[in-house]
Amino acid sequence: MPSPLTPAQRGLLVTLVYGRDQDAPELYNLQLVLRLDGPLDAARLRTAGDRLLSHHAVLRTGFAHRDSEPAAVVAAGDLALPWRETDLRGLAERAREEEVARLARAERGTPFALDAPPLLRLLLVRTGEDRSVLVLTHHHLVCDGWSQPRLVKELFAGYAAGPAALPGPQPLPPAAAVDAAAAERGWRAVLADASPLLLGTGLTTAPVRLTRHLDERRSSRLAARAEAAGVTLDAVVQGVWAALQALSAGRDRVVVGGLPTGRGARAAEPPVGAHATVQPVPVTVDPARSWAELVTGVQDRLDELEPWSAEFGPADVQRVAGSGPLFDTVAVAERAPLAAAEFDLLVPGLRLESAVSYDANHYAAGFSVVPGDRFALRLDHRPGALGHLAPERLLDCLEAALAEFTEHPERPVGLLSLPGAVDGAGAVDGPGAVDGPGAVDGPGAVDGPGAVDGPGAVDGPGCAEPDPTAPPLTLARAVARHAAATPGALALTSPEGDLTYAQLDGAAERFARRLRAAGAGPGEVVALLLPRSRAMTVAQLAVLRTGAAYLPVDPCYPAARVRYMVRDAAPALAVVSAETLPSLPADAGCGHVLVDPAAFDAPAAADVPPPADADPEAPAYVIYTSGSTGDPKGVVVPHRGLADLAATLLDRCAADSTARVLQFSSPSFDAAVLESVLAFAAGATLVIPPAGSTLVGETLAGLLAAERVTHTLIPPAVLATLPAGAPLPDLATLIVGGDACPGDLVARWSPGRRMINAYGPTECTVAATLHGPLSGSGAPLIGRPVRGTRVAVLGPGLRPLPPGMTGDLYVAGRGVALGYLGRPALTAQRFVPDPYGPPGSLMYRTGDRARWTEGGELAYEGRGDDQVKVRGFRVEPGEVEAALRTHPGVAQAAVTARPDPSGDRVLAAHLAVRTGAADVDAAGLRRYLGGLLPGHLVPAEYHLWDALPLTANGKLDRAALLERRPTAAPGGTAPPDGGPDPEVALLTALFDEVLGVPGTGPDDDFFGIGGNSIRLVQLITLARRAGFGIGPRDALAGCTPRGLADAARRKEGSTAR
């Protein structure tokens, strides 16, 4: 006889038939194992079970699909309860217990045939004289965890009292009368701004359960606190779970799976069946609000959802939501099991020794509280779902949150002190504590952990603290020190000529005199409009000798960018060469000094005065970086962190006077400061490459080999272009930084040398942390802080987080910058008071997300905002979007960074064109932006939309933007003879491989469909392997498959087929 399905049954059937667990139907087998003491009449109990089936129609129900729709069918006539009995009294105690456990597992693991009721069976195990174990196994479709205690109570009531114990047969309950249209409107409103947080995508491992118990005092106080607050235990459990989820994910709004139980809903005992429906419960977690307010808010939401859930099951709600899964974690308060005292009264002469329940579900993780004299806390998780957070540690945190609600409901959620939170030197408190970060083995090892400056912060390792009476290290002082000690040592080598330390020191002092005469001095900024060159290095040292701070300005930047930087920084003067003088804006508002490269070659003087002592708090340099509001901002970095950086680099990179350090980076990026500090602090040689050289691929490999470079910093995107087998026997230390380094690059380049991963935003003295030596093929950590720098992983309320939990990364200590030049409001927003440092100290909010490992090192976990790294360059999409919106034909603009096959990212612009605007195309937009922005900020891809896509609640749909892929120009021109050209076809395939763009046409321009200089090197490398005798210069004449094929034909030695 067909019967209506409950919403819970509908949802379960959809999951079983279409879900990821369709091949594991036993996952929804529920089991209760009762250990009984006293004489038990098996025949009488079996008869009681048969009567139980007769009484409840749901226990005689099977389930099938009819016309593609799930259906419930009640079996006609009486059914016998499947019953099995076994006797283990002849076994020794240990063997007996092992066999009981095996039998119970086998029962749980045996699936039910859903269309063959009853979906319930009993196993009776005799374990001793008047001792037995009853194993009750049933499917979730006929009895959920809520109604399981009633099922057991009725079974034993029938056993105790005989046939009169049960009333007449109980039919399936009628469907609740609910306004379906109103329920749908309600769900749509509640889920309009839902933001799924999914942990277990793709996980198929079996769930694992951890259980612990609160003592009786804490259990009773938790129940009393919930009652006093007027909330259900469900609201407490869901609120606590949501708070931990939000805290770990850095969100203020999450969706958890929960039972929508309104106030008073649990007063009545539920009927036997599947009625409890896990639904999406959106929860807003405001760290400033109290635990009482959080839990009350959850309860209000449950009151709202309860009537709608009587009509709408999970599948119905998913249909209303209209997208992917809304949640894959669940938090519930289970119904209290049948108490031993109640059982003993129900069945005189038979005592309930223990009752243990087993269940599972398809969710990635779940938290449940089982009431009783001692509340049980259960954490279920599929291995891998919790990421790097140890399950035991999460359970510690959940227990702490429950205690906070119980004992201090008035306290803000954000001030929760989590067990195991890192409070110094990588050590953690509480269960699973570690003793400290320990030492790194191998060359450049750190001998021990750093000092603790305060809770939530970890100080840098190794190296004795500097002498507080000594003058602070500056680059100029480092050069002067080596000029006095080893005047003839080579300080700098470049195509413009070499300089010893004595020559370099003398040249810097002579130029400093000219700068002082022109107005440079303490408190001033001097703009250096010079390329990477010997002259730039001398000018930097000269500015530092005057007490001023230098501002590198790349003369290759667009004129608009140069003008903005110079006018924004308001320098006292500018340093230019004859070649770069035209780049100085006419309205710069400052005078200029012209460098004379020939003057640098003067013989070393013996009377060069040492640089004056610098104020540690005085600015050393200003670096402009991308700005989220549309304009770049100047970061002011003082002298105080340079000594710490130098000491850490010398220790970790094992640099001495024999080292040769490549000046790879443009002076406009602070990585160039690291290179200079490493070279000049060690008394080593700084190797400056030829001006205008593109340092990628074979060109870079050749330079490293020819110059016998021993130490270099290379961004991962550039490192990926080096020929894998390049012989670089002199390269002893390779530093990677600027972006996340893939594990395959570590595996390729770490053998045979020291490889270090460096992390640090421009707002600190270059590097905040280092990790290494690297080895293996895993993605490297970002390690431990440099000396004098403290790092902290903090959650809401600036509370420290335990290992494994992701939070916001802050940097504090001597290495932190002073702020943004001329932007006090922005400085106050990102440089915030440091609650763990000395009075008045600040810490920098990086915007990065990170976590501590159990070993006391940092792992990078991405950004907490829209900032991205492209080829190692820091990019604020807002700055690019602002520039695009100045184009007269652009109505709307958004910028994304999509991953490409190489592991790097491609900057993509998405545009809505103004009505009536003239033709707007990628080439024109690229030219337009090229006049406003540096090359690394100009998008490689351009996508035109009628209107930018929006989410259901009217926000920009960035997920839809990322789904848009570049397409090659349609068609393409056929070869003159109309036949296929095998060489062009091969090159188009190589374009596809390098760019990740299918269907490249023979006349598609490489740079027009997402290419850049680094990818060009990759393309040329692959083309050469295929037999095309072409190089980068051939691409300048026309970088299309047909153009490159023609270039190859014009050259001798093309052997491609």
Buried (B, 14 or more C-beta within 10 A) or exposed (E): EEBEBBBBBBBBBBBBBEBEBEEBBBBBBBBBBBBBBBEBEBEEBBBBBBBBBBBBBBBBBBBBEEEEEBBBBBBEEEBEBBBEBEEBEEBEEEEBBEBBEEBBEEBBEEBBEBEEBBBBBBBBBBBEEBBBBBBBBBBBBBBBBBBBBBBBBBBBBBBBEEEEBBEEEBEBBEEEEBEEEEBBEBBBEBBEBBEBBBBBEEBEEEBBBEEBBBEEEBBBBBBEBBEEBEBBBBBBBBBBBBBBBBBBBBBBBBBBBBBBBBBEBBEEEBBBBBBBBBBBBBBBBBBEBBBBBBBBBBBBBBBBBBBBBBBBBBBBBBEBBEEEBBBBBBBBBBBBBBBBEEBBEBBEEBBBEEBEBBBBBBBBBBBBBBBBBBBBBBBBBBEEBBEBBBBBBBBBBBBBBBBBBBEBBEBBBBBBBBBBBBBBBBBBBBEBBBEBBBEBEEBBBBEEBBEBBBBBBBBBBBBEEBEEEEBBBBBBBBBBBBBEEBBEBBBBBBEBEBBBBBBBBBBBBBBBEBBBEBBBEEEBBBBBBBBBBBBBBBBBBBBBBBBBBBBBBBBBBBEEBBBBBBBBBBBBBBBBBEEBEEBBBEEBEBEBBEBEBEEBEEEBBEEBEBBBEBBBEBBBBBBBBBBBEBBBBBBBBBBBBBBBBBBBBBBBBBBEBEBBBBBBBBBBBBBBBBBBBBBBBBBBBBBBBEBEEEBBBBBBBEBBBEBEBBBBBBBBBBBBBBBEEBEBEBBBBBBBBBBBBBBEBBBBBBEEBBBBBBBBBBBBBBBBBBBBBBEEEEBBBBBBBBBBBBBBBBBBBBBBBBBBBBBBBBBBBBBBBBBBBEBEEBBEEBBBEBBBBEEEBBBBBBBBBBBBBBEBBBBBBEEBEBBBBBBBBBBBBBBBBBBBEEBEBBBBBBBBBBEBEBBBBBBBBBBBBBEEEEEBEBEBBBEBBEEBBBBBBBBBBBBBBEEBBEBBEEEBBBEBBBEBEBBBBEEBEEEEEEEEBEBBEBBBBBBBBBBBBEBBBBBBBBBBBBBBBBBBBBBBBBBBEBBBBBBBEBBEEBBBBBBBBBBBEEEEEBEBE
